[in-house]
Structure formats: structure tokens, C-alpha cells
Amino acid sequence: MHLSRWGMTLPETLIVISIIGLLATLLLPAIQSARQSARQVTCGNHLRQLAVASQAYEATYKTFPAGVDQRVFKQSPVYRGVSLFALMLPYFERSVLAISWDFDDPMNNLNGDTKALAARSIPILLCPSDKLPKRSVVTRQGWHYALTSYGGNGGMRNYFPDLATVDGIFHTTGRGSEPQPDQQAIALSAINDGLSQTILLGERSHADANFESFADALWVEPLSQWGWWGASGGRKAIGHVTMSAHGGINFHIPFSFEQRLNVNPPVSNPQQFQDYHDRRVSSWGSNHRGGANFVFADSSLRMLSESISLDVLHALSTRSASDLPY
């Protein structure tokens, strides 16, 4: 008895390959969209957990944590502080790290270089869509810090600190606070606009090609150096752990280093670029499509569109309508 042998001809094989390729082309956008949606959901869950942690802190101490509890020392760096994320460590299941944290002299949390307490990456503080070359960085001073994709609401403007409006939820407190010394942390009762109408925390984006062109020219630090969750030394610490409505959602530098002399007015030196720099590093943003995730003071999570007007964003970023300049 002879058994028949089944096989595919070359044309049939090519047809099958073409069909598989077509199906892959059709399915790939759907797969990418599903992955992006999953990343956005994970990011939102992180923000919700941070909101619960900040509210648990407020329930314990009757105020939200300081953006940075900033002290003044005789030795350099003169300004040293404890960030809102370090203060909240016990409230998002990092009690062991909190026990080891030096709240008296924050610079001790940088001892150990890559093994320093402040260099420990914490998953809940990172959005999976945030484009970070590394989760931990080393600064020009040789300090090692882990990064975060999130920031507390610093109001209409959080940075540079001597220009801060102090009308959000998180700002510098203590003897070294700015723009005024001995600023106090904010209690839940100080939110007069309604908890559902006041941003508590939101996202920061580390992606901006034009900004990076200025970093490549050594005018500024790259965005990958911003967002130290355990910021401990220097006046810039508040800019690492808070964001604001200063530049709008997903504000990006509108020109590259090569185009800087063609804008009006021209930008011919780092000082003239400073306002663009401060606006960019303090602006909310994300790599989600069309906007960024925010959690409000009532723990509700919302995606706010990048096309939202600055007037509306200002209103959502201040704890009292009387804080608005209009």
C-alpha cells in the first residue's frame, strides 16, 4: 500500500506567509494600543496609591507632607531637606526604608554612592510609559539619586523656589523655606475649592528633544537628571518632587538649540533660556496619548487633556479661587 505525501507548494507557502504578514500588520496597532492602555492603568494605580498615602499622612499629622521640609546648615550644601516622598515612605509600604532614613541630616541618605538610600528605585514612583534612560542617576556633585515620574501639586508656579506661588498643596516648609522662611504645610481643611476640584499629584515627562539639544550644548542639565524622589540637598530639591501649572500640560521647548537665534526675542545665552528651562522642568506631562494622569484631593483619578486652557489648569492647581490673579 502506498501512502500519499502531503506538502505545500512554493506559491501556497508564499500565500500563507503573506496572510500572516497582513494579519500581523492589522493586529500590531491594536496590540500597541492595548499595551499603552495597560501602562496608563498601571500609572493611574500608582497615583491612587500615592494619594491614599498622602491622605493617611494628613490623617496622622493633620497636614499633608511638606513638598520639601527644608533646613539650613552651616556646612555646604547649606540647604538640606526631606521630600514629600521620603516623608510618605511608611504610608506606601516602605517602612524599612523609612526606619533607615536620616531625617535629621538628609545628606546622610546619599552615603554609599549607588547603594545610598536615596538611590533606591521604587516601582510605585515610576510610570511604565516614562522614557528614562536609567532609573538612577549620578549628579555633577557625585550624588546618586533614584528618579520618580510623579510630583506633588506645587500650584501655579513651583520653581525656581524664590518665585514659587505657594498656592498648591506642596511647597517648601521650615526655616529654609522659600520664598518666605518658616512656611507651613497644608491641612486638608485649607483646600477651599473642593477636594474634587484640586489636583493633588500628577505626572512628569522626561522626553523633550529640543530641551535635550540645550543639554547637549551644556546649557542645562538633561531632563533625565530631574525627578529625584529623595532629593536631600540644595535649593533645587523642590523642583524634583513637585510640578505646577507654570507651562501647561506637555509643554515642550518650542525650538532647538540650533534655532535659538531665530526666535523672538533671540536666545543667545543660558540666562535668556532660563525662563524656558524653569517652565519645562516644572510642567506636568506624560508619554500617554493626549494628556497626563492626575489624582485629585478626593482620590479621584482623571486624565487631563494637554489642550486644557491655562486658566482652567490654574484653577485646578490652586487650593483657593482667591489665589488666582484674575
SULGI-V112971 format. One line per field, one symbol per residue. psi: psi as a letter, one per 40 degrees, with the letter a starting at -180 (. if undefined). A space follows every 10 residues. Layout:
psi: ???
//
This chain:
psi: hhhihiihid dddddddddd dddddddddd dddddddddd dddddddddd dddddddddd eeiiiidhhh ihidihhdhi ihiddddede efffddddde hhedgddeee hebeeideeh hhdeehheeh ghdieiihid eeihiiiiei iiheadheii deeiefebdh aiiadeiiei ifiiihidee geehdeehhd iaiihehgdd ddddddefdi iideeifhdf hdhidedded eiiiedeihf hiheiidded eeihiiheid deeddddddd eehiiieihe aihihieeei hihhieeiid ddddddeieh deeie.
//
